[in-house]
Amino acid sequence: MRKRILVIEDERDIAELIRLHLNDLGFAVTITGDGNTGLQKALATSWDLVILDLRLPGMDGLDICRRLRQNSSSVPVLMLTSKSSELDRVVGLEIGADDYVTKPFSVLELTARVKAILRRAELSRQSTTDEKVVVQAGSVTVDPTRRAATIRGECIELTAKEFDLLHHFAAHPGRVFRRLELLDSVWGYGHEGYEHTVNSHINRLRAKIETDPAHPELIVTVWGVGYKMNVTAQDRPGA
């Protein structure tokens, strides 16, 4: 089946340029130029990728991405940002965008990013389909098929990236990961220099899974290196 891509971009010439080149690659592309309509379309049906401009009439791209993740949508999101908008790129990654391209962009760069995101998404689906293994790490249980996580038997509501991060830690208990390794494994390539995004997600994850987020026992910091899941602490009586 052809991959389905939703382009939410109010500059018609850019949207049509994207559609032209993605159609040439065999993708089925739908365009909308309004933020509110774009969000409705994104939530109403299944997409393989959403290409999302940040500056939109009605609702901006950051709000659309945030709403998608709040609705537990795991659809990959590629953001289109202004070259000078460093803050928007950082915020976009932190709220769940998978990658970004800065305007003006080359068609080759855009198509390369699109193919890389779709390839990562397919590998992730294959991994889930092939394994379908519920991961148990101390008091943490992660079910990749149902996209569900529990801590000490209690169901935890997580965003898509928070779930992926917890799953990654639970699948490798005790292993220390550098921030750049987590970026590569959870966010994919192209985010070097955004290690603080990992910090922000881990802080939000701790707020949801730790008994005392100020003194974490599940996801612990290994100073000067990175982070790990501490199974020993979870298994203590009363932990």
C-alpha positions, 0 to 999 in steps of 0.5 A: 500500500502507498504510504499516506502523508498529510502536509499541513502548510499554508504556503501553497507553492511550498505545499505543492512542491512537497506534494509533487516530489513525494508523489514522484516517490510513490507516496499519497499526499494530502494537503491542508493549509489551515491549522484547525482543519489540519488537526482534524484531518490528522486525528480523523484517519491514519497517516504514515507521516505528518509534515507540519509547518510551525506558522499556520492560521488557526492553530500553530504547528506546536499546538497541533503536535502537542494535541496529537501527542496528548491524544496518544497519536504516535504518527511521525511528525516532520516539522518545517521551521524558520531558519532563525527559529532555534527555540521552536525547533527545540520545543518541537522536539521536546513535545514529540516531533520526530525531526525538522527541516529548516526553511528554505530547504532543498528537496533532496534534504526533505525527501531524505528526511521523509524516507528516514522517518518512514524507515525508522517507523517501519523498523519500529513496527516490525520490531513490535510485530516480531517480538510482541514481548512484554518487558518486565524490569523490576516494578516496571512493565511495558507492553509494546503491542498495547503501548501500555506501561504500569509501575507497581501494577498502576497504569501510567499515562505517557506521551509517545516519546515518554513511552518509547524512552521508558521502553528503551530503558526497561529493555536494557535494565542496568545499562547506562546510556549517554544522552546522544545514544538515547537521541539516536535510539529514541528520536533517530538521527539528526538531533546532535546538539539537542541532548537537553531534549533528553533531559526534559523528557526524562524529567517529565517521565520521572514526574510520572513514574517516580515516588519522589521525582526529586530523588529518583530511584527508577531512572537514575543519573550516572554523573558524567555519563548519562542515565540508566534504569535501576532495577535493584532499587525497584526490587527493595521491599516497600519500593 
